[in-house]
Amino acid sequence: MPDSRIRRARESDVETLVRLVHDLAHYEKAPAECRLTADKLRAALFGASPAVFAHVAEQDGEIVGFALWFLNFSTWRGVHGIYLEDLYVRPELRGSGLGKALLATLARECVDRGYARLEWSVLDWNPATGFYQALGAVPMDEWTVYRLTDTALEKLANSDG
């Protein structure tokens, strides 16, 4: 059953979502790496061809959390899945069930659309790992995330292959 505290993000939520993303960057000890602006997020979520989606959690009419996600694809399963880029609930409301409600909403998206997976990455030090495992999520210990950004990304893009 859908949780009435969770809904799809609307364009009018963008400024609040940007503030919450920056709050998340502070929590993850990387505020200087967060370059998100309202214009960038508005274009990603509500532009001509949105490829990013969001749900928000509300309490007393105020947005207090969000899930930002996009589709991935499993070649082994032959269907899409959801990659959860960010899940955030304000610290004072953690343990209120909002995080679980956001994840349950995305799980419902997967089931309703026939998607095979709901995946996300978690910093090793994040205390939420126990919460995720209690939901049945399994850490992918044999997999390491690799990332190219900034100079390394440009260098590879400009190489001869």
Secondary structure, 3 states (H helix, E strand, C coil): CCCCCEEECCHHHHHHHHHHHHHHHHHCCCHHHCCCCHHHHHHHHHCCCCCCEEEEEEECCEEEEEEEEEEEEECCCCEEEEEEEEEEECHHHCCCCHHHHHHHHHHHHHHHHCCCCEEECCCCCCCCHHHHHHCCCCCCCCCCCCCCCHHHHHHHHCCCC
